[in-house]
Amino acid sequence: MAHHDDAELGAGGSIARWVADGATVRTIICTNGDKGTKKDIPPYKLTEIREKEQLAASKALGVKETIFLRHRDGELEDTRAFRNQIAFLIRHIKPDTVVVHDPWLRHYSHPDHQAVSHATFKGIIYARDHHFLPEMTWAGIKAHHTNALLYTRSDNPNFFVDISETIGKKIKAINAHKSQIHNPRAMEKRVRIRAEERGQISGHPMAEDFMIKRMR
């Protein structure tokens, strides 16, 4: 995910559900979050605050590990170096499924989200095929095939997760981002309404939606 709180907003209920079902979940936060405020907080201080908030949110969902890449907020680009970094992490962690932002949203999409998404898709390919990044293979970091890619909050969802029993954990995790949440009650209302709307589409009381891409 690009920013602190993106994982919780886009997939918090699903993460809690997957953890409850026995999955191991790790989150990778690509930026340092140093611009995400309208308050008079120095960027270096904001970075420290947001990392602490993210760790609290991850704990609320049962996430095993949170990795901070600390690229400058708002300045991410889909570069070869960034793709290589993601490919390395995929080869190291060996995930079955990767969750990332949908870069093709018709409504507003943060440029960091687009950069992370495009770089992640390419990083999955770099991690999968051994002729990419031969120096990693030489060092014993072998190729890894990721089975599925889930795009969060897609305009064209085709995969839904029932979060009826984990909506409370999602809200608790979002609330951990105190520097970003100015009206917790209004935030909770919006989150519940969206979950109910996604549930109506999928036949669940509450749900989160994704577009799934099977990686062959």
N, C-alpha and C positions, 0 to 999 in steps of 0.2 A: 504494500500500500504506500501511497505517496506521503501521507501525513498522519500524525498522531490523531486518532479518533476515526479515521476512515474505515478501519477494520470493524470497529464496533457499530458504526452507522450502517455500513453496507452488509455486514454478515455476522453481527454479534450474536444473534439468536441461533444461527446455524453453527457457529463455532462452539457455543455452549452445548448444543445438541450433539455435535460430533464428539466432543470430549466425553459427554455422558454415555455415548455409545461405544467408548473405548478407543477413540482415535487420539493420536498425538498431534497437536497443533502448534505450529510456530508462526509468529508474525515477524515480517521484515518491514521496517519503516524506513523509507528511502531518504526523506529530507530531515533536516534538523528542526523544522517548525519555527524558525526564528522570525517569521513575518506574520504569523497567524494571530494578530490581535489589533484592536483599535485603542487599546490602553497604552499609557506611557510606561512601557516596560522595555528595558534595554534588550536587544536581540539575544545576547549571550545568556541573560537571565531567563528569558522566555524559553530558550532551548532546554535549560535545566529543569524548569517547571514542567514543561510538556513531556519530557522523558519520564519524570516521576509519575505524572498522571497516566501515561501510557502503561507503565509497569503495574499500577494499581488496577487499570482497566483489564489488562491481560490476566492478572490474578483473579479478578472477579469472574472471568470466563473459563478459567482453568487452563490457560495457554501455558505450555511447557517452557517456552523460551521466546524472548523478544529481542530482535537484532536491530540495531540502529546503524544505518549507513551514513547518516549525517551529511548528505549533500545539501547545498544551500536551498532553502525554501524558495519556490517560484522560479528556479533557474535550472531545473532538470531538463536534460535533452537526451534524445534517443541516440546516444553515441556508441561507437564500438566498445569503448572502455566500460561504459555502464552495462551494456549487454554481457560483456565478459564477466563482470562482477556478479551479475545475476546468474549466469551460467555456472560459475564456480560454486555459488551457494546451492544451486539445484543439484549439481553433482555431489556436493558434500552432504546435503540433508537427505537427498533421494526421496522427494515427495511423490505420493501417488497422485495428488491433485493440487493444483495451484489456483488460488483465488486472486483476482486482480480487477482493477477498474475496467469498465466498458469504455473504449476510446471513441465509439461512434454515436454517442448520445446526441439526439437532436436538440435537446435543451442545453443549458449551460454545463460545460465541462471544464474543469480546471486544467490548464496546460500541463501541470505536473502529472495529473492523472493520465493524460494522453501519453506523455513520455514514458511513464512507468509501464503502462499497458503494452505499448508497442515494443519496448525494450524487453519486457518479460516474455512476450510471445517468441521473439527472436532468440532470447536467452535459453528458452526451453529447447529450441531446435539446436542451438550450439551445444547444449548439454547432452542432447540425445545422440548426435552423430559424431562418431569418434574422430573423423577427419577434421572437425572443427577443434580449435584449441589443442593442437598436438602436444604442446608443452605440458598441459595438465595431464594428458594421458601418460606422457613420459614420466611425470612425477608420481604416477600411481593414482591420480584422481580420475577414475574411469567414467565413461559415458553412462548416463542414466536416462531412462525413458519415463517421462511423466505421462500418466494415462489420460488425465482430463484437465481442462482449463475452464474455470468458472468466472464469467464476467458479472460483476455485481451491478444491481440496479439498472438492468438493461432495458432498452426500449422494446426489445423483442425477446422476453423471457421464455424459456422452454424447460426450465428445471426449477422446482420449488421445494423448499424445506419447511416442514411443519415446526413452527417455533412456539406453539401454544404453551408448552411447559417451560420454555426458556426465555420468554419475553421479559420477565422480571430481571434476569441476569443481564440481558442486553441493555435494559434501561439503567441498571446499576453501573454497568461498565461505561456507558456514555456519560453518566453523571460524574464519573471519576475525572473527566476532562473539565475541571472547574474553570479553567481559564477560557474555555470556549463556550460554556453553557451559561447564558445570562438569565434565562427563565426556565428552570428545570421543569416546572409544571406544564408550560406550553410545549416544551420539547417532548415530554412524555406523551402528551396528547397527540402530537404529530406522528410520533413513532408508532403508537398503537393504531392510529387511523390507517397509516400505510400498511401495517401488518395485517389489519383486517381486510383492506382492499385486496392485497395480494392473496389472502386466504379465500376470498370470494371467487377469485379466478381459478384457484387450484383445488378448491374443495376442502380446505382446512379452516379451522377457526382463525388462525393467524399464521402467516407464512412470510418467508423472504424469497425473493426471486432472483434467478440467475439466467444467463445464457450459457449453455454448456457446449464446449467444443471438445470432441474426442480426438486425442492426439495419436495418430497412427504411426 
